[in-house]
Amino acid sequence: MGDWHFLFYAIPALLLAGAGAGFAAGLFGIGGGFVVVPALIFILPLMGVTPEQITHIAIGTSLATIIFTSIRAVQSHAKRGSVDFDVLKGWAPWVVCGTVLGAWVADIVTGSQLALIFGIGVLGFAVYFLLPARKGEPVLAGMPVGASRAGIAGSLGAISALLGIGGGTLTTLVMTLGGSPIHRAIGTAAGMGAIIAVPGTIGFLIIGWSVPDLPFGSIGYVNLPATLAIVATSVLCAPLGVATAHHLSPSVLRSVFGVYLVLVGVMMIAKF
């Protein structure tokens, strides 16, 4: 069966994954990578992807989709004055450096090792969502600066590149601990997603450039048909997630997403 036939069967699943990613992005203020990567892990075999390539292509493609969803999201938040561009400018150089490091690490680990890293990372984020939301005085005296900012921002970029996510959860966590209002933290996190996704995507394009027998439509470890299909529905469904978030209890939303992340993390670790 040719690549077009694989793509024919995979497109409906890709569109559904994009819808889920967009809905989650609007609901939780994230880039959608936590939905896209595990979905692609199961969809890519339909496109003839070999087991060793699956995780790398899933993460590279996820980063590519985050470019579009993050840019649209940050534009929407900026209209409402909910983006701290000073934070984005100050963090961007260190985030980019960390992202490059993460892509380099991805190049030297196997697909199974990368899947294990993803699974462990997802379980770590699950803890954040399952714990009760913190209230009260800020833990930090403002946003980190100097060496602390470089370390945190660099780690944010590296972790996000390895997991194929936009870094929204980590950004929101740090900003809220520093006393930023939640809406401003989420809006800024959307901008951070684009800063991470652009160099991350380029990195996965480069490290997969000379890899043989990649699936139809792939440039390096980024699959263009999958990217386009996912973006098409994620952009449409993100507003639905936003609307839903305003009608449901935040604590319930956090718990549901936390349980989802636990299932994904365990599944990824068990699969590989």
VOLODREN-525296 format. One record per residue (C-alpha): residue number from 1; residue in one letter; y, x, z. Coordinates in steps of 0.05 Angstrom, whole numbers, plus 5000, padded with zeros to 4 digits. Layout:
NUM, A, Y, X, Z
...
***
This chain:
1, M, 5000, 5000, 5000
2, G, 5068, 5030, 4979
3, D, 5130, 5042, 5020
4, W, 5163, 4979, 4993
5, H, 5106, 4937, 5020
6, F, 5111, 4970, 5088
7, L, 5186, 4956, 5087
8, F, 5174, 4884, 5067
9, Y, 5132, 4871, 5129
10, A, 5178, 4912, 5174
11, I, 5245, 4880, 5155
12, P, 5236, 4815, 5196
13, A, 5217, 4857, 5257
14, L, 5277, 4903, 5246
15, L, 5324, 4844, 5242
16, L, 5295, 4815, 5306
17, A, 5303, 4882, 5341
18, G, 5375, 4885, 5318
19, A, 5388, 4816, 5346
20, G, 5358, 4836, 5413
21, A, 5398, 4900, 5414
22, G, 5463, 4865, 5398
23, F, 5450, 4811, 5450
24, A, 5435, 4864, 5503
25, A, 5496, 4904, 5483
26, G, 5541, 4843, 5494
27, L, 5504, 4822, 5557
28, F, 5502, 4888, 5594
29, G, 5556, 4931, 5561
30, I, 5507, 4981, 5532
31, G, 5495, 5009, 5462
32, G, 5428, 4974, 5453
33, G, 5386, 5037, 5449
34, F, 5341, 5013, 5506
35, V, 5321, 4956, 5460
36, V, 5322, 4992, 5392
37, V, 5280, 5053, 5410
38, P, 5219, 5016, 5439
39, A, 5223, 4965, 5383
40, L, 5222, 5020, 5330
41, I, 5164, 5054, 5365
42, F, 5122, 4993, 5346
43, I, 5156, 4977, 5279
44, L, 5155, 5046, 5247
45, P, 5079, 5049, 5239
46, L, 5087, 4989, 5192
47, M, 5129, 5034, 5148
48, G, 5075, 5088, 5146
49, V, 5107, 5135, 5197
50, T, 5059, 5186, 5227
51, P, 5050, 5185, 5303
52, E, 5083, 5253, 5311
53, Q, 5146, 5230, 5275
54, I, 5153, 5161, 5307
55, T, 5193, 5179, 5370
56, H, 5240, 5226, 5335
57, I, 5256, 5175, 5280
58, A, 5263, 5119, 5331
59, I, 5314, 5158, 5371
60, G, 5352, 5185, 5311
61, T, 5356, 5116, 5280
62, S, 5377, 5085, 5346
63, L, 5435, 5134, 5351
64, A, 5457, 5116, 5280
65, T, 5459, 5041, 5298
66, I, 5500, 5055, 5360
67, I, 5556, 5085, 5318
68, F, 5571, 5017, 5288
69, T, 5559, 4974, 5349
70, S, 5601, 5019, 5394
71, I, 5660, 5023, 5346
72, R, 5662, 4948, 5340
73, A, 5655, 4939, 5415
74, V, 5710, 4989, 5433
75, Q, 5758, 4956, 5383
76, S, 5746, 4889, 5417
77, H, 5755, 4918, 5487
78, A, 5818, 4956, 5465
79, K, 5851, 4891, 5444
80, R, 5843, 4868, 5516
81, G, 5869, 4934, 5545
82, S, 5801, 4950, 5574
83, V, 5792, 5021, 5547
84, D, 5814, 5084, 5583
85, F, 5828, 5130, 5525
86, D, 5849, 5187, 5572
87, V, 5778, 5188, 5600
88, L, 5749, 5188, 5529
89, K, 5794, 5246, 5508
90, G, 5780, 5286, 5570
91, W, 5705, 5276, 5568
92, A, 5694, 5280, 5493
93, P, 5687, 5356, 5484
94, W, 5636, 5362, 5540
95, V, 5598, 5300, 5518
96, V, 5593, 5328, 5447
97, C, 5568, 5395, 5474
98, G, 5515, 5360, 5515
99, T, 5495, 5317, 5456
100, V, 5484, 5379, 5413
101, L, 5441, 5408, 5469
102, G, 5401, 5344, 5474
103, A, 5388, 5344, 5398
104, W, 5366, 5417, 5403
105, V, 5317, 5401, 5459
106, A, 5290, 5343, 5417
107, D, 5277, 5392, 5361
108, I, 5232, 5436, 5403
109, V, 5190, 5383, 5438
110, T, 5133, 5343, 5408
111, G, 5136, 5268, 5394
112, S, 5091, 5255, 5454
113, Q, 5135, 5297, 5500
114, L, 5197, 5262, 5475
115, A, 5165, 5194, 5488
116, L, 5148, 5216, 5558
117, I, 5220, 5238, 5569
118, F, 5244, 5170, 5544
119, G, 5196, 5133, 5590
120, I, 5216, 5172, 5652
121, G, 5290, 5165, 5635
122, V, 5283, 5090, 5625
123, L, 5250, 5083, 5693
124, G, 5308, 5121, 5724
125, F, 5357, 5072, 5694
126, A, 5314, 5014, 5717
127, V, 5326, 5035, 5789
128, Y, 5401, 5029, 5777
129, F, 5395, 4958, 5751
130, L, 5346, 4935, 5804
131, L, 5387, 4960, 5863
132, P, 5440, 4912, 5888
133, A, 5508, 4922, 5856
134, R, 5551, 4964, 5902
135, K, 5615, 4933, 5930
136, G, 5671, 4960, 5972
137, E, 5712, 5024, 5971
138, P, 5701, 5075, 5914
139, V, 5653, 5131, 5928
140, L, 5692, 5182, 5887
141, A, 5766, 5198, 5894
142, G, 5780, 5182, 5822
143, M, 5745, 5207, 5759
144, P, 5714, 5277, 5763
145, V, 5755, 5335, 5735
146, G, 5744, 5409, 5721
147, A, 5673, 5435, 5729
148, S, 5648, 5368, 5756
149, R, 5672, 5332, 5694
150, A, 5642, 5384, 5648
151, G, 5575, 5380, 5683
152, I, 5571, 5304, 5686
153, A, 5598, 5293, 5616
154, G, 5552, 5347, 5587
155, S, 5492, 5316, 5622
156, L, 5512, 5248, 5597
157, G, 5512, 5273, 5525
158, A, 5446, 5310, 5532
159, I, 5409, 5252, 5566
160, S, 5436, 5201, 5516
161, A, 5416, 5243, 5456
162, L, 5346, 5252, 5483
163, L, 5338, 5178, 5498
164, G, 5374, 5151, 5436
165, I, 5424, 5111, 5477
166, G, 5499, 5105, 5480
167, G, 5508, 5128, 5551
168, G, 5541, 5062, 5572
169, T, 5502, 5055, 5637
170, L, 5519, 5125, 5662
171, T, 5592, 5120, 5641
172, T, 5600, 5052, 5675
173, L, 5567, 5078, 5738
174, V, 5612, 5140, 5744
175, M, 5675, 5100, 5730
176, T, 5660, 5045, 5779
177, L, 5642, 5096, 5832
178, G, 5711, 5126, 5819
179, G, 5745, 5059, 5830
180, S, 5755, 5034, 5758
181, P, 5750, 4959, 5747
182, I, 5683, 4939, 5717
183, H, 5713, 4911, 5653
184, R, 5753, 4975, 5641
185, A, 5691, 5016, 5656
186, I, 5649, 4977, 5606
187, G, 5703, 4980, 5553
188, T, 5709, 5055, 5561
189, A, 5633, 5063, 5560
190, A, 5632, 5029, 5492
191, G, 5678, 5084, 5465
192, M, 5634, 5137, 5497
193, G, 5576, 5109, 5457
194, A, 5609, 5127, 5391
195, I, 5627, 5197, 5417
196, I, 5554, 5208, 5434
197, A, 5524, 5173, 5373
198, V, 5562, 5210, 5318
199, P, 5541, 5282, 5337
200, G, 5473, 5256, 5360
201, T, 5460, 5224, 5292
202, I, 5483, 5287, 5256
203, G, 5437, 5328, 5301
204, F, 5376, 5286, 5285
205, L, 5394, 5288, 5211
206, I, 5394, 5363, 5214
207, I, 5331, 5375, 5255
208, G, 5291, 5328, 5211
209, W, 5321, 5351, 5145
210, S, 5262, 5394, 5123
211, V, 5207, 5353, 5155
212, P, 5157, 5331, 5101
213, D, 5128, 5262, 5089
214, L, 5183, 5222, 5122
215, P, 5182, 5147, 5110
216, F, 5220, 5113, 5053
217, G, 5295, 5115, 5060
218, S, 5298, 5170, 5112
219, I, 5349, 5226, 5115
220, G, 5323, 5273, 5168
221, Y, 5302, 5233, 5228
222, V, 5348, 5175, 5211
223, N, 5318, 5117, 5172
224, L, 5373, 5083, 5132
225, P, 5338, 5016, 5116
226, A, 5321, 5007, 5190
227, T, 5392, 5026, 5210
228, L, 5422, 4975, 5162
229, A, 5375, 4919, 5182
230, I, 5386, 4930, 5256
231, V, 5462, 4935, 5250
232, A, 5465, 4872, 5207
233, T, 5439, 4828, 5264
234, S, 5464, 4868, 5324
235, V, 5536, 4859, 5302
236, L, 5525, 4784, 5296
237, C, 5488, 4775, 5362
238, A, 5533, 4817, 5407
239, P, 5583, 4761, 5417
240, L, 5526, 4715, 5439
241, G, 5508, 4765, 5493
242, V, 5580, 4767, 5516
243, A, 5583, 4691, 5520
244, T, 5517, 4688, 5558
245, A, 5541, 4740, 5608
246, H, 5598, 4695, 5628
247, H, 5551, 4637, 5644
248, L, 5497, 4674, 5684
249, S, 5496, 4707, 5752
250, P, 5509, 4782, 5746
251, S, 5455, 4796, 5798
252, V, 5404, 4757, 5759
253, L, 5423, 4793, 5695
254, R, 5416, 4861, 5728
255, S, 5348, 4843, 5756
256, V, 5321, 4816, 5691
257, F, 5343, 4878, 5652
258, G, 5317, 4923, 5707
259, V, 5248, 4892, 5702
260, Y, 5251, 4898, 5626
261, L, 5266, 4973, 5633
262, V, 5208, 4982, 5681
263, L, 5160, 4950, 5630
264, V, 5188, 4992, 5573
265, G, 5184, 5057, 5614
266, V, 5112, 5045, 5636
267, M, 5093, 5024, 5566
268, M, 5123, 5086, 5534
269, I, 5089, 5133, 5584
270, A, 5022, 5098, 5577
271, K, 5026, 5096, 5501
272, F, 5034, 5170, 5493
***
